[in-house]
Amino acid sequence: MAFRDLVTLGFDLDQELDLEDSHEDDPTRKSRAQARNGAIFLVDVSNPEMFSSYPSPDGGLDECLYDIALQCIENFMKSKIISSEKDLVGVVFLGTEESNNSDFKNLYVVLNLEQPGAQSVLTVEQYRKDKGKLAVSRSFSFSDAFWLCNNMFSNFGSQSLQARQLFVFTCSEDPHSTSPQLRSACQQRGRDLSNNNIEIELLGLARPDGAFDSSVFWQSVVPPPPVGEHQSLMHDATCKIRELLSRINMKEFRSRALSSLTLDLFGTQVAVKVFSRVNVANKPTAVKLDRRTNGEVKTRSELLSTKTAQVLMPDEVLFSQTFAGDVIALSKFERQSLNCIAPKAIKVLGFRSLSKLKFTHYIRPAHFIYPDETSIQGSITVMQALLKACLSESKFAVCSVTARANAMPRMASLVPQEELRDQYGGCQIQPPGFHVIYRPYAEDVRDLTSQLKAGRPRADQSQVQAAEQIVDKLRVSYDPENFRNPYLARFYAYLEALALEREEIEEPEDLTNPSVAEVDARIGDAATAFKEALFPGGVPPQSQPAKRKQESSRSGPDAKKAASSEVDTAELRKAARENKLAKFTVVQLKSACELFQLPCAGRKQELIDRLMQELLN
């Protein structure tokens, strides 16, 4: 079993194990937050096939491979701006007549290795739209291109970047078929990049009716992935942006361990690493800016003595806790000592049948562990034996998890998972290992028997069967990859439009809204049968809400408010022509919006804008 074949499922994998604890003294977390990656996209434009149009597979406008490659780069930079703003991205064209560097010919650096921003996206977009102005040349050398990319990485040093990757877009299976010297130089330069810890990832492009055979030349240039890493089919040709992005993300966003722990298996020590398979994506927090300089405002807080007004040092600050009427003062060191209950480890307490797992005891997102052979040799062998035994016996391990030295111990279950690969046996679908499912303590479980004892109406068998028919007809296969968070999608769409100065904002599609027509077509007569089973004598009439009093019966403040909300139409039109709608109150403007059947929500200026557009047109 390949325990290291983990599939990355998200952009940000640095979710903490215990969010309520402080990490100020954690150097590992600080170094992980400061680490950044670098990626250079090398686009081969020397082949005329890159600019040859073909009908879109989706039935839209005609496309070309050049557009597909640059759209993929644009989307990659947009995702980087959101997920990893400190990372660096560069773009280089190979096979151009013009060259903007003094060392190499037929190479044009579109973007130097830099943090992507709005201007970077606009630059790539402009090159995509003006591809007719791009003069290409058949005189080129991939060896020179690799050398130039190596120099771009070298400007930042090997210590500044955690990972350095070179993505090659090309539709040429054998670009140097007529020159053995250039072929040999390209192969040698590929080995040099690999020795410098620069990974080359080939993204072969081909039309929907074409193919790309990497075995002709590129397999001798791009080294195979190391043993134990994810074996993705990177050399397969494609012309779909979504597939290209998924391939890039699979290589770019690697699985990063949240923590390294020791698994105590009844005296046998095993080293494991903890991963987060799924994280909740939240909207980033807003940053305060100085309105004069537009620079980021940084805050600093200090503790002052109420008696002397002097700044207190950390060792002069005490923390208090009231217990039985007494105030108990603790220093920072004493407080940390109290929090240190158990050593940092996962301690196995015993085993239970998988049938004893209850979904109601699932209290927080689970983690995933796999052995760390580099810390303790033999960890993979022990974990393999434990995994096989748990799978064969249908057991899970009950354990206590202490994520850090000052963290509260958590009860958890180690649930085994078997490895699954695709039908071809190459791509891993599900990694082998253990899911860490956190369980509640006795104090966390609520007793709801008293709330459920009250007599409630029960459904008979016919009603249950009618409901089962509806459930069976509306059963769907859920895949999180097919659903984007509509709130986040809309938020980033507006941010992107503001940053790129777009006049029109493309509203993202909300896939969480079900199609009423499709639901009606699938459910058929099951809804009618369910209604008849639920209400044999017909649906009971709804209770009518109490009628409001007549307007004429109002008196006092209500009558004054109703009278003040009435606005004459002629007066509204006159005020709109003279641009004096601001003299009306919000209540009057909303009443006017109701009169013209316009939306009534929003601020006063929004109401005025709607009325101005309606009245003047």
C-alpha positions as CSV (number, residue, x, y, z in Angstrom):
1,M,0.0,0.0,0.0
2,A,1.2,3.5,-0.9
3,F,0.4,5.5,2.2
4,R,2.0,8.6,0.6
5,D,-0.5,8.6,-2.3
6,L,-2.7,11.3,-0.8
7,V,-5.0,13.3,-3.1
8,T,-5.2,17.0,-2.3
9,L,-8.8,18.1,-2.0
10,G,-8.5,21.8,-1.1
11,F,-6.4,24.9,-1.6
12,D,-5.8,25.7,2.1
13,L,-4.8,22.7,4.1
14,D,-3.3,24.5,7.1
15,Q,-6.4,24.2,9.3
16,E,-5.4,24.0,13.0
17,L,-6.1,20.9,15.1
18,D,-7.4,22.9,18.1
19,L,-8.5,26.4,17.3
20,E,-8.9,27.7,20.8
21,D,-5.3,27.3,21.7
22,S,-2.6,29.9,21.1
23,H,0.2,29.4,18.6
24,E,2.4,32.4,19.3
25,D,5.4,30.2,20.3
26,D,5.0,27.7,17.4
27,P,8.0,28.2,15.1
28,T,6.8,25.4,12.7
29,R,3.6,27.3,12.1
30,K,5.4,30.6,11.5
31,S,7.7,29.1,9.0
32,R,4.8,27.4,7.2
33,A,2.9,30.7,7.0
34,Q,6.0,32.5,5.6
35,A,6.8,29.8,3.0
36,R,5.7,30.4,-0.6
37,N,5.8,28.6,-3.9
38,G,6.9,29.8,-7.4
39,A,5.3,28.7,-10.7
40,I,6.4,29.6,-14.2
41,F,4.2,28.9,-17.2
42,L,6.1,28.3,-20.5
43,V,3.8,28.6,-23.5
44,D,5.0,27.2,-26.8
45,V,3.6,29.5,-29.5
46,S,5.9,28.3,-32.3
47,N,3.4,25.7,-33.6
48,P,0.7,27.2,-35.9
49,E,-1.7,24.5,-34.5
50,M,-1.9,26.6,-31.3
51,F,-3.8,29.4,-33.2
52,S,-5.9,27.1,-35.4
53,S,-9.6,27.5,-34.5
54,Y,-12.0,24.6,-33.9
55,P,-15.6,24.3,-32.8
56,S,-16.1,24.4,-29.1
57,P,-17.1,21.0,-27.5
58,D,-19.8,22.9,-25.5
59,G,-21.4,24.4,-28.6
60,G,-20.2,27.9,-27.9
61,L,-17.8,30.2,-29.9
62,D,-14.8,28.7,-31.7
63,E,-11.7,28.2,-29.6
64,C,-8.0,27.7,-30.1
65,L,-5.4,26.0,-28.0
66,Y,-3.6,29.4,-27.4
67,D,-6.8,30.8,-25.8
68,I,-7.2,27.7,-23.7
69,A,-3.7,27.9,-22.3
70,L,-4.0,31.6,-21.4
71,Q,-7.4,31.3,-19.9
72,C,-6.0,28.5,-17.7
73,I,-3.2,30.9,-16.6
74,E,-5.7,33.7,-15.9
75,N,-7.8,31.4,-13.7
76,F,-4.7,30.1,-12.0
77,M,-3.6,33.6,-11.1
78,K,-7.1,34.5,-9.8
79,S,-7.1,31.5,-7.6
80,K,-3.6,32.4,-6.3
81,I,-4.7,35.9,-5.4
82,I,-7.5,34.4,-3.3
83,S,-5.8,31.4,-1.8
84,S,-2.0,32.1,-1.7
85,E,-1.3,35.8,-2.3
86,K,2.3,35.5,-1.4
87,D,3.1,32.9,-4.1
88,L,4.9,34.0,-7.3
89,V,3.8,33.4,-10.9
90,G,5.7,34.1,-14.1
91,V,4.7,33.7,-17.8
92,V,7.1,33.1,-20.7
93,F,6.3,32.7,-24.5
94,L,8.6,30.5,-26.6
95,G,8.9,30.9,-30.3
96,T,8.3,34.7,-30.7
97,E,10.0,37.0,-33.2
98,E,10.4,39.6,-30.6
99,S,12.6,39.1,-27.5
100,N,12.7,41.3,-24.4
101,N,15.9,39.8,-22.9
102,S,19.5,40.1,-24.0
103,D,20.6,36.5,-23.3
104,F,18.1,34.4,-25.4
105,K,16.4,34.8,-28.7
106,N,12.8,33.9,-29.5
107,L,11.8,34.1,-25.9
108,Y,9.5,36.8,-24.5
109,V,8.9,37.2,-20.8
110,V,5.3,38.3,-20.4
111,L,5.4,38.4,-16.6
112,N,8.5,38.2,-14.4
113,L,8.3,36.0,-11.4
114,E,6.1,38.1,-9.1
115,Q,3.1,38.1,-6.9
116,P,0.0,38.0,-9.1
117,G,-2.3,41.0,-9.0
118,A,-5.0,42.7,-11.0
119,Q,-2.5,44.1,-13.5
120,S,-1.0,40.6,-14.1
121,V,-4.4,39.2,-14.9
122,L,-5.1,42.1,-17.3
123,T,-1.7,41.7,-19.0
124,V,-2.3,38.0,-19.8
125,E,-5.9,38.8,-20.8
126,Q,-4.6,41.5,-23.3
127,Y,-2.2,39.0,-24.9
128,R,-5.1,36.5,-25.2
129,K,-7.3,39.0,-27.0
130,D,-4.5,40.5,-29.2
131,K,-3.1,37.1,-30.4
132,G,-3.2,38.4,-34.0
133,K,-0.4,40.9,-33.2
134,L,1.9,38.2,-31.8
135,A,4.6,37.4,-34.3
136,V,5.8,33.8,-34.0
137,S,8.9,32.1,-35.3
138,R,9.9,28.6,-36.0
139,S,13.4,29.2,-34.8
140,F,13.4,28.4,-31.1
141,S,15.1,26.2,-28.4
142,F,13.5,24.6,-25.4
143,S,16.9,24.3,-23.9
144,D,17.2,28.1,-23.9
145,A,13.7,28.4,-22.4
146,F,14.6,26.1,-19.6
147,W,17.8,28.0,-18.9
148,L,15.8,31.3,-18.8
149,C,13.3,29.9,-16.4
150,N,16.1,28.5,-14.2
151,N,17.6,32.0,-14.1
152,M,14.2,33.5,-13.1
153,F,14.0,31.1,-10.2
154,S,17.6,31.7,-9.2
155,N,16.9,35.4,-8.7
156,F,15.0,34.5,-5.6
157,G,17.3,31.9,-4.3
158,S,16.6,28.3,-3.3
159,Q,15.8,29.2,0.3
160,S,13.1,31.8,-0.5
161,L,10.7,29.4,-2.3
162,Q,9.4,26.2,-0.8
163,A,8.5,24.7,-4.2
164,R,9.6,25.7,-7.7
165,Q,7.5,24.4,-10.7
166,L,7.6,24.9,-14.4
167,F,4.4,24.2,-16.3
168,V,4.9,23.7,-20.1
169,F,2.0,24.3,-22.5
170,T,2.7,22.8,-25.9
171,C,0.9,20.9,-28.7
172,S,4.2,19.7,-30.3
173,E,4.9,16.0,-29.6
174,D,8.5,16.3,-30.9
175,P,9.5,20.0,-31.2
176,H,13.1,19.3,-32.2
177,S,12.6,16.4,-34.6
178,T,15.0,17.8,-37.2
179,S,17.8,18.7,-34.8
180,P,19.5,16.0,-32.7
181,Q,21.7,18.7,-31.1
182,L,18.6,20.6,-29.8
183,R,17.0,17.4,-28.6
184,S,20.0,16.4,-26.6
185,A,20.4,19.9,-25.2
186,C,16.7,20.0,-24.1
187,Q,17.0,16.6,-22.4
188,Q,20.2,17.6,-20.6
189,R,18.6,20.9,-19.5
190,G,15.6,19.0,-18.1
191,R,17.9,16.9,-16.0
192,D,19.6,20.0,-14.8
193,L,16.3,21.5,-13.7
194,S,15.4,18.3,-11.8
195,N,18.8,18.4,-10.0
196,N,18.0,22.0,-9.0
197,N,14.7,20.9,-7.4
198,I,12.7,22.5,-10.2
199,E,9.8,20.2,-11.2
200,I,8.7,20.2,-14.9
201,E,5.1,19.5,-15.5
202,L,4.0,18.8,-19.1
203,L,0.5,20.0,-20.1
204,G,0.0,18.6,-23.6
205,L,-2.6,20.3,-25.7
206,A,-4.6,18.8,-28.5
207,R,-7.8,19.5,-30.4
208,P,-10.9,17.5,-29.4
209,D,-10.4,15.2,-32.4
210,G,-6.6,14.9,-31.9
211,A,-4.1,13.3,-29.6
212,F,-0.8,14.0,-27.9
213,D,1.8,11.3,-27.6
214,S,4.3,12.2,-24.9
215,S,6.4,9.0,-25.5
216,V,7.8,10.5,-28.8
217,F,10.1,13.0,-27.0
218,W,8.7,14.5,-23.7
219,Q,9.1,11.4,-21.5
220,S,12.8,11.7,-21.9
221,V,12.7,15.4,-20.7
222,V,10.1,15.3,-17.9
223,P,11.3,13.0,-15.2
224,P,8.7,10.6,-13.7
225,P,7.3,11.5,-10.3
226,P,9.1,10.0,-7.3
227,V,7.9,6.8,-5.8
228,G,5.1,7.4,-3.4
229,E,3.8,10.6,-4.9
230,H,0.5,10.9,-6.6
231,Q,0.6,9.2,-10.0
232,S,-1.5,11.5,-12.1
233,L,-1.9,11.1,-15.9
234,M,-0.2,14.5,-16.6
235,H,0.8,13.6,-20.2
236,D,-2.6,13.0,-21.5
237,A,-3.7,15.7,-24.0
238,T,-6.7,17.9,-23.2
239,C,-8.3,21.2,-24.4
240,K,-10.6,21.7,-21.4
241,I,-9.8,24.5,-18.9
242,R,-11.4,22.7,-16.0
243,E,-9.3,19.6,-16.6
244,L,-6.1,21.7,-17.0
245,L,-6.8,23.5,-13.8
246,S,-7.4,20.3,-11.8
247,R,-4.2,18.9,-13.1
248,I,-2.2,22.0,-12.1
249,N,-3.9,22.2,-8.7
250,M,-3.1,18.5,-8.1
251,K,0.6,19.3,-8.5
252,E,0.6,22.8,-7.1
253,F,-1.4,22.5,-3.9
254,R,0.3,19.6,-2.2
255,S,-0.8,17.8,0.9
256,R,0.8,19.6,3.8
257,A,0.8,18.0,7.2
258,L,-1.0,19.9,10.0
259,S,1.1,18.2,12.7
260,S,3.4,15.3,13.4
261,L,2.3,13.1,16.2
262,T,3.4,9.8,17.9
263,L,0.9,6.9,17.8
264,D,1.2,4.9,21.0
265,L,0.0,1.4,20.2
266,F,0.2,-0.3,23.7
267,G,3.9,0.6,24.0
268,T,4.9,0.5,20.3
269,Q,5.7,4.0,19.1
270,V,4.7,4.9,15.5
271,A,5.2,8.3,13.9
272,V,2.2,9.7,11.9
273,K,1.4,12.9,10.1
274,V,-2.1,14.5,10.4
275,F,-3.9,15.9,7.4
276,S,-7.1,17.8,6.9
277,R,-9.2,16.4,4.0
278,V,-11.9,19.1,3.9
279,N,-11.8,22.6,5.2
280,V,-14.6,25.1,5.4
281,A,-13.9,28.0,3.0
282,N,-14.7,31.4,4.7
283,K,-14.7,34.9,3.4
284,P,-11.4,36.6,4.2
285,T,-11.4,39.3,6.9
286,A,-11.4,42.9,5.8
287,V,-8.2,44.9,6.2
288,K,-8.4,48.5,7.5
289,L,-6.7,51.1,5.3
290,D,-5.7,54.7,5.9
291,R,-8.1,56.9,3.9
292,R,-5.2,59.3,3.0
293,T,-2.5,57.0,1.9
294,N,-4.5,53.8,1.2
295,G,-1.9,51.9,3.2
296,E,-2.7,49.1,5.6
297,V,-3.3,50.3,9.2
298,K,-1.6,48.2,11.8
299,T,-2.8,48.2,15.4
300,R,-0.8,47.7,18.5
301,S,-2.1,47.2,22.0
302,E,-0.3,47.6,25.3
303,L,-1.3,46.9,28.9
304,L,-0.9,49.9,31.3
305,S,-1.0,50.0,35.1
306,T,-4.1,51.8,36.5
307,K,-1.9,53.2,39.3
308,T,1.3,54.3,37.5
309,A,0.2,54.3,33.8
310,Q,3.4,52.4,33.1
311,V,3.6,49.8,30.4
312,L,3.4,46.3,32.0
313,M,5.8,43.6,30.9
314,P,4.5,40.1,30.1
315,D,5.9,38.6,33.4
316,E,4.0,41.4,35.3
317,V,0.6,40.3,34.1
318,L,-1.4,37.7,36.0
319,F,-4.5,35.8,35.1
320,S,-7.3,35.2,37.6
321,Q,-10.0,32.6,37.9
322,T,-12.9,32.8,40.5
323,F,-13.6,29.6,42.3
324,A,-15.8,29.2,45.4
325,G,-15.8,33.0,45.9
326,D,-12.0,33.2,45.9
327,V,-10.0,34.9,43.2
328,I,-7.0,32.7,42.2
329,A,-4.2,34.5,40.4
330,L,-2.0,32.6,38.0
331,S,1.1,33.6,36.0
332,K,1.4,32.8,32.3
333,F,3.8,29.9,33.0
334,E,1.5,28.5,35.7
335,R,-1.5,28.8,33.3
336,Q,0.4,26.9,30.6
337,S,1.4,24.2,33.1
338,L,-2.2,23.6,34.1
339,N,-3.1,23.2,30.4
340,C,-0.4,20.5,29.9
341,I,-2.5,17.4,30.9
342,A,-1.1,14.8,28.6
343,P,1.9,14.5,26.2
344,K,1.5,15.3,22.5
345,A,0.4,11.9,21.1
346,I,-2.4,9.6,19.9
347,K,-2.8,6.9,22.5
348,V,-4.8,3.8,21.5
349,L,-7.1,2.6,24.3
350,G,-8.8,-0.3,22.7
351,F,-11.0,-1.5,19.8
352,R,-14.7,-1.7,19.0
353,S,-16.9,-3.0,16.2
354,L,-17.6,-0.5,13.4
355,S,-21.3,-1.2,13.9
356,K,-21.0,0.7,17.3
357,L,-20.2,4.0,15.5
358,K,-23.0,6.5,15.8
359,F,-23.5,9.4,13.4
360,T,-24.9,11.5,16.3
361,H,-21.5,11.4,18.0
362,Y,-19.8,13.1,15.1
363,I,-19.0,16.5,16.6
364,R,-16.4,18.1,14.4
365,P,-14.5,17.7,11.0
366,A,-12.4,14.6,10.9
367,H,-8.7,14.4,10.1
368,F,-6.6,11.8,8.3
369,I,-3.4,10.2,9.5
370,Y,-0.7,8.2,7.6
371,P,2.7,6.9,8.8
372,D,5.9,9.1,8.8
373,E,8.8,6.7,7.9
374,T,11.3,9.5,8.1
375,S,10.8,10.1,11.9
376,I,10.5,6.5,13.1
377,Q,11.6,3.6,10.8
378,G,9.1,0.8,10.6
379,S,6.1,3.1,11.0
380,I,4.7,2.1,7.6
381,T,5.0,-1.7,8.4
382,V,3.2,-1.3,11.7
383,M,0.4,0.9,10.2
384,Q,0.0,-1.6,7.3
385,A,-0.5,-4.4,9.8
386,L,-2.9,-2.4,11.9
387,L,-4.9,-1.3,8.9
388,K,-5.3,-4.8,7.5
389,A,-6.3,-6.2,10.9
390,C,-9.0,-3.5,11.4
391,L,-10.4,-4.0,7.9
392,S,-10.5,-7.7,8.2
393,E,-12.1,-7.7,11.6
394,S,-14.4,-4.6,10.9
395,K,-13.0,-2.8,14.0
396,F,-12.1,0.8,14.8
397,A,-9.6,2.0,17.4
398,V,-10.7,4.1,20.4
399,C,-8.0,6.6,21.3
400,S,-7.1,9.8,23.1
401,V,-5.7,12.6,20.9
402,T,-3.6,15.4,22.3
403,A,-2.7,17.7,19.4
404,R,-0.1,19.8,21.3
405,A,1.5,19.9,24.7
406,N,-1.0,22.5,26.0
407,A,-4.1,21.2,24.2
408,M,-7.0,19.5,25.8
409,P,-7.1,15.7,25.1
410,R,-9.9,14.6,22.8
411,M,-11.6,11.3,22.5
412,A,-11.5,9.9,18.9
413,S,-12.0,6.9,16.8
414,L,-9.5,5.7,14.2
415,V,-11.7,4.4,11.4
416,P,-9.8,2.3,8.7
417,Q,-10.1,3.2,5.0
418,E,-9.0,0.9,2.2
419,E,-7.1,2.1,-0.8
420,L,-9.1,2.4,-4.0
421,R,-7.7,3.0,-7.5
422,D,-9.3,3.6,-10.9
423,Q,-10.2,0.8,-13.3
424,Y,-6.8,1.2,-15.0
425,G,-4.9,0.8,-11.7
426,G,-2.9,4.0,-12.0
427,C,-4.7,6.9,-10.5
428,Q,-5.5,6.7,-6.8
429,I,-9.2,7.6,-5.9
430,Q,-9.1,6.9,-2.2
431,P,-5.9,6.7,-0.1
432,P,-5.4,4.0,2.6
433,G,-5.1,5.1,6.2
434,F,-7.2,6.0,9.2
435,H,-9.8,8.8,9.7
436,V,-9.6,10.5,13.1
437,I,-13.3,11.0,14.0
438,Y,-13.6,13.0,17.2
439,R,-16.1,11.8,19.8
440,P,-17.9,13.6,22.6
441,Y,-17.2,13.3,26.4
442,A,-20.1,12.4,28.8
443,E,-20.6,16.1,29.5
444,D,-21.1,16.9,25.8
445,V,-24.0,14.5,25.3
446,R,-27.5,16.0,25.8
447,D,-30.4,14.0,27.1
448,L,-33.5,14.7,25.0
449,T,-35.8,12.0,26.3
450,S,-37.9,14.5,28.3
451,Q,-38.5,16.6,25.1
452,L,-39.5,13.5,23.1
453,K,-41.8,12.0,25.7
454,A,-44.8,14.2,24.8
455,G,-47.4,12.6,22.7
456,R,-47.0,13.4,19.0
457,P,-48.9,12.2,16.0
458,R,-47.4,9.2,14.3
459,A,-47.4,8.5,10.5
460,D,-49.1,5.2,9.5
461,Q,-47.5,2.7,7.1
462,S,-49.3,4.1,4.0
463,Q,-48.0,7.6,4.7
464,V,-44.5,6.3,5.2
465,Q,-44.6,4.4,1.9
466,A,-45.8,7.4,0.0
467,A,-42.9,9.5,1.5
468,E,-40.5,6.7,0.5
469,Q,-41.6,7.0,-3.1
470,I,-40.8,10.7,-3.1
471,V,-37.4,10.1,-1.6
472,D,-36.5,7.3,-4.1
473,K,-37.5,9.5,-7.1
474,L,-35.5,12.5,-5.9
475,R,-32.4,10.6,-4.9
476,V,-29.2,12.3,-6.3
477,S,-25.5,11.5,-6.2
478,Y,-23.8,14.4,-4.4
479,D,-20.3,15.4,-5.4
480,P,-18.9,18.5,-3.7
481,E,-16.8,19.2,-6.8
482,N,-20.1,20.1,-8.6
483,F,-21.2,22.7,-6.2
484,R,-19.6,26.1,-5.5
485,N,-20.5,28.2,-2.5
486,P,-22.8,30.8,-4.1
487,Y,-22.0,33.3,-1.4
488,L,-18.3,33.1,-1.9
489,A,-18.6,32.9,-5.7
490,R,-20.6,36.1,-5.7
491,F,-18.3,37.8,-3.3
492,Y,-15.1,37.1,-5.3
493,A,-16.9,37.9,-8.6
494,Y,-17.6,41.4,-7.3
495,L,-14.0,41.8,-5.9
496,E,-12.6,40.6,-9.3
497,A,-14.8,43.1,-11.2
498,L,-13.6,46.0,-9.0
499,A,-10.0,45.0,-9.2
500,L,-10.0,44.5,-12.9
501,E,-12.2,47.5,-13.5
502,R,-15.0,45.6,-15.2
503,E,-18.1,47.5,-16.2
504,E,-20.2,44.4,-16.2
505,I,-20.3,41.7,-13.4
506,E,-21.0,38.2,-14.4
507,E,-23.3,36.8,-11.8
508,P,-22.2,33.2,-10.9
509,E,-24.8,30.5,-11.2
510,D,-26.2,29.2,-8.0
511,L,-26.2,25.5,-8.4
512,T,-27.8,25.0,-5.0
513,N,-31.2,26.1,-6.3
514,P,-33.1,23.1,-7.5
515,S,-34.8,23.1,-10.9
516,V,-38.5,23.1,-10.2
517,A,-39.3,21.7,-13.7
518,E,-36.9,18.9,-13.3
519,V,-38.2,18.0,-9.8
520,D,-41.8,18.0,-11.1
521,A,-40.8,15.7,-14.0
522,R,-39.0,13.2,-11.8
523,I,-41.5,13.2,-9.0
524,G,-44.5,12.6,-11.2
525,D,-47.7,11.5,-9.4
526,A,-45.8,10.7,-6.2
527,A,-46.5,14.1,-4.7
528,T,-50.3,13.7,-5.3
529,A,-50.2,10.3,-3.7
530,F,-48.3,11.6,-0.7
531,K,-50.8,14.5,-0.3
532,E,-53.8,12.1,-0.4
533,A,-52.2,9.8,2.1
534,L,-51.4,12.6,4.4
535,F,-54.8,14.3,4.1
536,P,-57.4,11.7,3.1
537,G,-60.3,14.2,3.4
538,G,-58.5,17.0,1.6
539,V,-56.1,19.7,2.7
540,P,-57.6,21.6,5.7
541,P,-58.1,25.3,5.1
542,Q,-55.4,27.6,6.3
543,S,-56.3,29.8,9.2
544,Q,-56.9,33.3,7.9
545,P,-54.8,36.1,9.5
546,A,-56.6,38.8,11.3
547,K,-57.7,41.7,9.0
548,R,-56.1,45.0,9.6
549,K,-58.2,48.0,10.7
550,Q,-59.5,50.3,8.0
551,E,-57.3,53.3,7.2
552,S,-60.1,55.6,8.2
553,S,-60.1,54.2,11.7
554,R,-56.5,55.2,12.3
555,S,-55.8,58.0,14.8
556,G,-52.9,59.6,16.5
557,P,-49.3,58.9,15.3
558,D,-50.4,56.0,13.0
559,A,-52.7,58.3,11.1
560,K,-50.0,61.0,10.8
561,K,-47.5,58.4,9.5
562,A,-49.9,57.1,6.9
563,A,-50.8,60.6,5.7
564,S,-47.1,61.6,5.6
565,S,-46.3,58.6,3.3
566,E,-48.8,59.6,0.6
567,V,-47.1,61.4,-2.3
568,D,-48.7,63.0,-5.3
569,T,-47.6,61.5,-8.7
570,A,-47.4,64.9,-10.4
571,E,-45.3,66.3,-7.6
572,L,-42.9,63.3,-7.9
573,R,-42.5,63.8,-11.6
574,K,-41.8,67.5,-11.1
575,A,-39.2,66.8,-8.4
576,A,-37.5,64.2,-10.6
577,R,-37.2,66.7,-13.5
578,E,-35.7,69.2,-11.1
579,N,-33.5,66.6,-9.4
580,K,-35.1,67.3,-6.1
581,L,-36.3,63.8,-5.0
582,A,-34.0,64.1,-2.0
583,K,-36.5,66.4,-0.2
584,F,-38.8,63.4,0.3
585,T,-38.5,61.1,3.3
586,V,-37.5,57.5,3.1
587,V,-41.1,56.5,4.0
588,Q,-42.5,58.6,1.1
589,L,-39.9,57.3,-1.3
590,K,-40.8,53.7,-0.4
591,S,-44.4,54.5,-0.9
592,A,-43.7,55.9,-4.3
593,C,-41.7,52.7,-5.2
594,E,-44.7,50.6,-4.2
595,L,-46.9,52.8,-6.4
596,F,-44.6,52.1,-9.4
597,Q,-44.0,48.5,-8.5
598,L,-40.3,49.0,-7.8
599,P,-38.2,47.3,-5.2
600,C,-38.5,49.1,-1.8
601,A,-35.4,47.8,-0.1
602,G,-32.2,49.7,0.1
603,R,-30.9,53.1,1.2
604,K,-32.4,56.5,0.4
605,Q,-30.0,57.1,-2.6
606,E,-30.8,53.7,-4.1
607,L,-34.6,54.5,-3.9
608,I,-34.0,57.9,-5.5
609,D,-32.0,56.3,-8.4
610,R,-34.8,53.8,-9.1
611,L,-37.5,56.5,-9.1
612,M,-35.4,58.8,-11.3
613,Q,-34.9,56.1,-13.9
614,E,-38.6,55.2,-13.8
615,L,-40.0,58.7,-13.9
616,L,-37.7,60.2,-16.5
617,N,-38.2,57.3,-18.9
